[in-house]
Amino acid sequence: MKLFGKNHIIISVITFVILFSMNYIGNDLPDKLQRALLTAFCGVIGLSIGLFIMNKGKNDKNPPQNFD
């Protein structure tokens, strides 16, 4: 999956909606909107970093030498 491609944007939006709704509905504290937004943004950022690391060496034409 290409980072910031069409599929990445769709998965990020779905992740944001799920995390936001779970945190907003299940929280009774007065600052539930801020907590839900922060958790959802951090979840999307973590997803993006994970996809970047996972796809970093996917199309590498020069693998490491003497790999055992």
C-alpha positions in Angstrom: 0.0 0.0 0.0 1.4 3.4 -1.0 1.7 5.9 1.8 -0.8 8.7 1.3 -2.4 6.9 -1.6 -6.1 6.3 -2.1 -6.2 3.1 0.1 -4.2 4.8 2.8 -6.5 7.7 3.0 -9.6 5.4 3.2 -8.1 3.2 5.9 -7.0 6.4 7.9 -10.5 7.8 7.7 -12.1 4.5 8.9 -9.5 4.2 11.7 -10.2 7.8 12.8 -14.0 7.3 12.8 -13.8 4.1 14.8 -11.3 5.4 17.4 -13.2 8.7 17.8 -16.6 7.1 18.2 -15.3 4.5 20.7 -13.7 7.2 22.8 -16.5 9.8 22.6 -19.3 7.4 23.4 -17.5 5.6 26.2 -16.2 8.6 28.1 -18.1 10.5 30.7 -15.5 13.1 31.6 -16.1 16.8 30.7 -13.2 16.9 28.2 -14.4 13.9 26.2 -14.3 15.7 22.8 -10.6 16.7 23.2 -9.6 13.2 24.4 -11.5 11.5 21.6 -9.9 13.8 19.0 -6.4 13.3 20.4 -6.7 9.5 20.6 -8.1 9.3 17.0 -5.3 11.6 15.6 -2.6 9.6 17.4 -4.1 6.4 16.1 -4.0 7.6 12.5 -0.4 8.9 13.0 0.7 5.5 14.5 -1.0 3.7 11.6 0.9 5.9 9.1 4.2 5.4 10.8 3.7 1.6 10.9 2.8 1.5 7.2 5.8 3.6 6.4 8.1 1.2 8.3 6.5 -1.8 6.8 6.7 -0.6 3.2 10.2 1.0 3.5 12.1 -2.0 2.1 9.4 -3.6 0.1 10.8 -2.7 -3.4 14.5 -2.7 -2.4 16.6 -3.8 -5.4 19.8 -4.0 -3.3 19.3 -6.4 -0.4 22.0 -6.5 2.3 25.2 -8.4 1.4 26.1 -11.7 3.2 22.6 -12.1 4.6 22.5 -15.3 6.6 
